[in-house]
């Protein structure tokens, strides 16, 4: 179907009458042409005169001049004020200035007020840790770990410049006394009854000496020293008590040579290698020397064990230094007399007990030196008094019994 059917057979010309609409007639010049289709703008634009535009511009200029005359105490205009200026221009929609006023002449109505930053909270002040009173006993704290701000007594004493001698205290002394009584009881039972507490003593000696010298874990050195003690025990059991000295010194010579060979194969620095060699030889020597309890007379071992137990307990009492030392010696001699009376030693037991007590106090002093830790006290502090008393028990036992 063509367009001729709608226009009487003639070709339709939309511009035949000089307008853009073929259905509308020529309209007068005073009539505003509008579009009748659906658009986004559903209202007519208001007619604005030139006088209204000039009045709005003059009013805006007066507002700007009044603003410039005011004292400025505010900080520099923030970047987001431009958005407020554009927003103000949009709010003037519908007035004449909204169509003809330049955007750059429009001033913001309000300036952003500075926001005061909150004051930071004061940092917590750590309270100093009060030192324990001089008359009180040693109050031990737990070892320092990650997140724990407490320090040990040894670290506190070192920081305060106090004496490097820290006595083990009552708990290690009680353990030493228990181990000494076990040695005495095992000796009364027989050789193999003495062997069990002796092996425990040798293990504590090997581990405690390395820890006392600041070398930990040092597993190879501890194992080597402990193996030397076991080898001395085996050699003495094979050769018998009459050849105890040969078994002890022979094992000690072999183990010193073995320690020297193993340290020469080490790839550490020369100073560190020498330090490790001395610590290993000393630990092995002490462990082997502890075998003297196994080679001594059983009655001497009973007296020596009881005397050492009495000496360390008396030394741990909260007494002044000289008084505590005298009390420990008297306690060891008294315990020697008591144990010697049960073992038919008589007054010889007092001398044996006094000698064992002196050696035990020397070993206790060694375990207290150079700011020892709690672990040192629970290993070397327990074992060294009995280990140091082994030569006295062996020699005095052979001489007096």
Residue pairs with C-beta under 8 A, 6 or more apart in sequence:
3 11
3 12
4 10
4 11
4 12
6 12
12 22
13 22
14 20
14 21
14 22
15 22
16 22
17 25
17 26
18 26
19 25
19 26
27 33
34 44
46 94
48 96
48 99
48 100
52 96
53 96
53 97
53 100
55 96
56 95
56 96
56 97
56 100
56 101
57 97
57 100
57 101
59 97
60 97
60 101
60 105
60 106
61 105
63 107
64 105
64 107
67 107
74 111
74 113
74 114
75 114
77 111
78 112
80 112
81 108
81 111
81 112
84 108
84 109
84 110
85 103
85 106
85 107
85 108
86 103
88 106
88 108
88 109
89 98
89 101
89 103
89 106
92 98
92 101
126 149
129 150
129 151
129 156
131 156
131 160
132 138
132 139
135 318
137 169
137 170
137 318
138 153
138 166
138 167
138 169
139 153
140 152
140 153
140 169
140 374
141 150
141 151
141 152
141 153
142 148
142 150
143 152
143 373
143 374
144 150
144 151
144 152
144 155
151 159
152 373
152 374
153 166
154 166
154 371
154 372
154 373
155 371
157 163
157 164
157 166
157 371
158 164
158 371
164 369
164 370
164 371
165 365
165 368
165 369
166 368
166 371
166 372
166 377
167 315
167 316
167 364
167 368
168 316
168 364
168 367
168 368
168 372
168 377
168 381
168 382
169 316
169 377
170 313
170 316
171 378
172 377
172 378
172 381
172 382
173 312
173 313
173 315
173 316
174 313
174 316
175 378
175 382
176 308
176 309
176 312
176 381
176 382
176 383
176 385
176 386
177 308
177 309
177 310
177 312
177 313
178 309
179 197
179 200
179 201
179 382
179 383
179 386
180 304
180 305
180 306
180 308
180 309
180 312
180 386
181 305
181 306
181 309
182 197
182 305
183 194
183 197
183 198
183 201
183 293
183 301
183 304
183 305
183 386
184 301
184 302
184 303
184 304
184 305
184 306
184 339
185 193
186 193
186 194
186 195
186 196
186 197
186 198
187 193
187 194
187 293
187 298
187 299
187 301
187 302
187 305
188 298
188 302
190 298
191 237
191 294
194 293
194 294
194 298
194 301
195 233
195 237
195 294
198 233
198 290
198 291
198 293
198 294
199 229
199 230
199 233
201 290
201 293
201 383
201 386
201 387
202 226
202 229
202 230
202 233
202 287
202 290
202 291
203 226
204 379
204 380
204 382
204 383
205 225
205 229
205 283
205 286
205 287
205 290
205 380
205 383
205 384
205 387
206 222
206 225
206 226
206 229
206 283
206 284
206 286
206 287
207 222
207 379
208 367
208 376
208 379
208 380
208 381
208 382
208 383
208 384
209 225
209 279
209 282
209 283
209 286
209 380
209 384
210 216
210 218
210 221
210 222
210 225
210 279
210 283
211 373
211 375
211 376
211 379
211 380
212 366
212 367
212 369
212 370
212 372
212 376
212 380
213 279
215 221
215 276
215 279
218 279
220 262
221 276
221 279
221 280
221 283
222 283
224 255
224 258
224 259
224 262
224 280
224 284
225 280
225 283
225 284
225 286
225 287
226 287
228 251
228 252
228 255
228 284
228 287
228 288
229 284
229 287
229 288
229 290
229 291
231 251
231 254
231 255
231 288
232 247
232 248
232 251
232 252
232 287
232 288
232 291
233 291
233 294
235 247
235 248
235 250
235 251
236 243
236 244
236 247
236 248
236 291
236 294
236 295
237 294
238 247
239 246
239 247
241 295
241 296
241 297
244 291
244 292
244 294
244 295
244 296
244 394
245 295
247 291
247 295
248 288
248 289
248 291
248 292
248 295
251 288
251 291
252 284
252 285
252 288
252 289
255 281
255 284
255 285
255 288
256 281
256 284
256 285
259 277
259 280
259 281
259 284
260 277
260 281
262 280
263 273
263 276
263 277
263 280
266 273
266 276
268 276
286 384
286 387
287 387
289 387
289 390
289 391
290 386
290 387
290 390
291 390
292 390
292 391
292 393
292 394
293 301
293 304
293 386
293 390
293 393
293 394
295 394
296 304
296 390
296 393
296 394
296 397
296 398
297 397
297 398
297 401
299 343
299 344
299 345
299 397
299 401
300 352
300 393
300 394
300 396
300 397
300 398
300 400
300 401
301 393
301 397
302 339
302 342
302 343
303 335
303 336
303 339
303 340
303 343
303 345
303 349
303 352
303 353
303 356
303 393
304 352
304 353
304 356
304 389
304 392
304 393
304 397
305 386
306 335
306 336
306 338
306 339
306 353
307 332
307 333
307 335
307 336
307 339
307 352
307 353
307 354
307 356
307 357
307 360
307 389
308 332
308 356
308 357
308 360
308 385
308 386
308 389
309 335
310 331
310 332
310 334
310 335
310 353
310 357
311 328
311 329
311 331
311 332
311 335
311 356
311 357
311 360
311 361
311 385
312 328
312 360
312 364
312 385
313 331
314 324
314 327
314 328
314 330
314 331
314 332
315 324
315 325
315 327
315 328
315 361
315 364
317 324
317 327
319 327
325 361
328 357
328 361
329 354
329 357
329 358
329 361
331 357
332 353
332 354
332 356
332 357
332 358
332 360
333 350
333 353
333 354
333 357
334 350
334 353
335 353
336 349
336 350
336 351
336 352
336 353
336 354
336 356
336 357
337 347
337 349
337 350
337 353
338 349
339 345
339 349
339 353
340 346
340 347
340 348
340 349
340 350
340 352
340 353
341 349
343 349
345 352
345 400
345 401
348 400
348 401
351 396
351 400
352 392
352 393
352 396
352 397
352 400
355 392
355 396
356 389
356 392
356 393
356 396
357 389
358 392
359 385
359 388
359 389
359 391
359 392
360 385
360 386
360 388
360 389
361 385
362 388
363 384
363 385
363 386
363 387
363 388
363 389
364 381
364 384
364 385
366 380
366 384
366 388
367 376
367 377
367 380
367 381
367 384
367 385
368 381
372 380
372 381
